[in-house]
Amino acid sequence: MALARRFPTTGFDISAERISELHRGIDRTDEVAPAVLRASTLKLSARPEDIRGADIYIVTVPTPVDEKNEPDLRPVLSACRTVGAAMGRGAVVVFESTVYPGVTEDICGPELERVSG
């Protein structure tokens, strides 16, 4: 929301239902008031093509853990594939996810590189 006040910004979620809620001013996290959300210039989409060619991607995904407290990296890898397919040369990707040291360099970077070419 803060970025959208100064820059063209697209909020992307794989859930069309979540995007629909946000379009209606409903933020299930209660972080943004409905009136503020509705008045924002933030573009909201569940269509991956709408994030194609951005200069900066900020990836925020959960990192659930299993019963052995091992992280499930499927959400972050899925996000890498979505962003990798959309990003162009020189794009910056920032990960806001609770992962162990080395995940962004050893797992995310190579996956972004593989998918983006």
N, C-alpha and C positions, 0 to 999 in steps of 0.2 A: 504494500500500500504506500509506503514512504517513497519508494522508487518511482511509482506512478505519478507522484506529485511533480516530479521534475523531468522524467524521461518516459518515452513510449515504452510501456511495459505490458507483457502478456503473462497472465497467470495460467498455468497449464495443470490439469489434473487428469489422470486416466479415467476418473469416474465422471461420466456425464451427469449423474445424479447430483454429485457435489457441485459441479459447475452450474447446474440448474438452480440449486439452492442459493448459491452466491449471487446469481443474476436476480433472484428474488429478494436479495438483501439478507439472507439467512446465513450466518456464520456459525456453524455448529461448535466451533471452538470458543465462541463468545469473545474473540479478540478485537473484532471490529463491529461498531454499532451499525445497525441496518441503514440508517440515513447516510452515514459516511461511506459505506460500501456502495450504495446506489449512486452516490454523487461522484464517485471516483472515476478517473479516466482509465483505470485498469481494464485491459481487455481480458476476458476470461474465455478459456476454450478447453475442450477435451479432444481436439483434433490435432494430432502431432504436426501436421503440415503448417499449422498456425505459428509454430515456434521455429520454423525453418529460417536459417540465415541470421539469427540473433548474434550480437557481439558477445553477450555475456549470458550464461546459464547458471542459475542458482538452483541446485538440486536439493530438495528436502524430502527425504523418504525415511520411513521407519526402519529400524534394524531390530526386528524381534529376535528373541533368543529361545532356544528349545529347553527341554527339561534338564539338560546337562550344562546350561548356560552358554551354549555355543551359538554364535550369531548366524542368523539366516540372511545371507547376502543376496538372495534372489531379488528383493525390491531394489537394491542399489544397482545390481547388474541389469535389471530391466530398465531402470532409468538411464543407465549408460547407453543401452541400445537405442532408446528413444532419442536421447540427446545426440548420440553419435550419428544417427541417421539424419538429423536436422542441422547439425553444426557445419560451419565452413572453416576454411583455413584461418587460423589466428583467433578463433573464438576462445573465450575464457570460460572454464567450467569450475564452479565452486560447489563443494559438497558440504551440506549442513546435515550430517547424519552421525549418529554415535557408532563409530566403528573403531576397531583396534588399529594401532599404528601400522602403517604400511599398506592398508587397504586401498587408499586412493592411488598410491604410486604403483603398487604391485598388481592390483586387480582392476581398478577403475580406468587408469590411464591406458593400459594395454587394450581393454575392451573398447574404450572410446576410439582409440587409434584403429583397431580392427574394423569397427563398424563405419567409421567416417572415411577410412581410406587415407 
